[in-house]
């Protein structure tokens, strides 16, 4: 049975400040970016929010992204597009 994981549909990533902010929430919600890594033309961000870990893989050239979230016994992945600066 699929459950909504509350992964935002629109969010802002501020790598310099190490924060990811949900732009859809009525109240501003942020999650700290714990790790940032670059390899093979991709940026990998990871962090945790409550009892969930999350990762976001972003292609540097195209902005295509693959976010995923996991917690004990569950996992959820989606695909999306970043607006490149």
N, C-alpha and C positions, 0 to 999 in steps of 0.2 A: 504494500500500500504506500503510495507516494504521499509525502507530507511537504508542505511549504517550509523551506529552511530560512526564510526571511533574509535571503541574500538580496541586496538592493538591485533594482534594475538600472539605476543611474547613480553613479558615485564618482567622487573626485579623489584622485590619488595624488598626494603631495609627498613625493619621495624624499625631498630635502628635509621636510618637517617630520617625516616618517609617520604620516597619518593617512587613513582612508576614511572619507566622510560620505555618509548616505545622504544624497540630495533629494530623496523622496520622503524622508521621515518628517512628520510634523515638528517634532523636536529634533534638534541637531544631534545625530549619533555619529560618533567617531570610533574607529578601531585603530590601535597602534600597529604600525608595521614593525615587526620584530626583526626581520632579515630582508635584505635586498641583495640579489645576486644577478650577474650578467654572464651569459654564455651562449655561443652560437647565434648571436643576433637576437637574443630574447632576454627579457628582464623577468625575474622570478621574485615575487613578493610573498611574504608569509607572515602570519600572525595568529592571534587567538582572540576570541570574543566569547566570554562566558565559558561554557564547557565545550566549545567548538574550536577546532583549528581550521585555518583557511589558507589557501594559496591562490595566487593569480599569476598566470603566465601571459606576458604581453610580447608580441612580435614587434621589435623596434622599428622595422621598415613599414609594416602594414597597419599596425595598431590592433590586429586581431588578438583577442584574448580568450583565455580559458580559465575561468575561476572555478574553484572547487572548495567544498567545506566537508569536514568529517567530524564525527564524534563517536563515542563508544558504540560500535556495532552498526554505524550508519555512514553513508557517504552520498554526496550530491554534487554533480558537475553541470555547468552550463557553458555556453559559448556566446561571445559578444564582440563588440567593436569599440575601440577607444578612439576618441577624437585626438589626433596628434596635434601638439602645439605648433 
